[in-house]
Amino acid sequence: MLDALGDPTRRAILEVLGGGPRSVQAIADELPVSRPAVSRHLRLLKGAQLVSEERQGTRHVYALRAEGVEAVAAFFAEVWSGAAARFAVVADNLGDDLGGDEGG
């Protein structure tokens, strides 16, 4: 999933889909990317389980896949929670080093 998010065009597509399901053409109309390029990016996002595809007549309509988005959000929440805890330990240790001898 994170590999799929590494490309700015794919992130832009996810932002567009944040506004609701869209056809490939509707997505391409909102971005400075060709329709075939959008299709390639959508295939990768679908493979990463970040979007779902539904066929409506001759159109393919894509939507954010809640499970995929939630998995990415949970991953980043865990990473940042751990980083914040480590930062707090370092900050406490620096505070002890900088102000530990004030009393004497």
N, C-alpha and C positions, 0 to 999 in steps of 0.2 A: 504493500500500500504506500509506504513512504517513497519508494522509487517512483511511483506514479505521480506523487505530489512534487517531485523534484523539478518538474517542467513548468515554467510560468504560464504557458498556454493551457495546460491541463488544470492548473489552479484557477485560471480565468473561467474555464468552462464550468468548473464546480461552483464558482461564484454566480454565474448565469443561472445554473440549475438551482441555486439557492432560492431563486424567485419562483420556482415551480417547474414542472415538466416542460420540455421543449423538444421540438423536432430538430434534426441535424441542421436544416436550413435556418431555422429560427436562431439557433446558437451561432451559426456562421454569420448571420446578419448583425449580431451584437458584438462580434469580434473582428479584428483585422486579419482573419485567417480564412483560407479557402474552405469550401464545403468538404472536399476530399481530405484535407488536413484535419478538419474537425472530426470526421469519421474515423480516421486513424487514431486520434487521441481518445475518442470515445471507446474504441475497441480496447485500448490499453486500460482505461479507467474501469471498464466493465470487467476485464480480466482481474483487476485489482479489487473487485467487489465494492467499488465506490459508487457506481451508478447501475441502474437497472434499465432494461430496454423493453418496450412494449410496442408491438406492431399494431398500428391503427390504419387499416386499409393499405395503401402503398407507402405510408410514412412510418418511420421508426421514431418513437418518442422516448426520450431519455429522462430519467429522474434520479435525484440523489437517493442512494440506498442507505437508509437510516442505520442499519447494522454496521456498515462500513465506516460511515462518518463517526458513529459512536465509538468504534474501536480505535480510530485515530485519535479522537478526543481523549479517550481513556489513557492511551499510551502517553500522550503529551502531558496529561495531568499527573501521571505517575512520575514521568521524567522530571517535571518541574517541581513536584513535591519533594523528591529526593534532592534535587539541586538546591532548593530553598533550605532544606534541613542542613545540608553540608555547608551552605553559606553562613547559616546562623552559628554553626560550630566554629568556623573560621573567624567570623566577626567577634564571637565571644573570646576566642583565644587571642586575637589581636588586641582586644580591649584589655585583657589581663596583662599582656605584654607592655602595652602603652601606659597603663595607669596603675599597675600592680604595686608600685613602690611609693605611691602618694602619701601614705601614712607614715613613712619613716625612713 
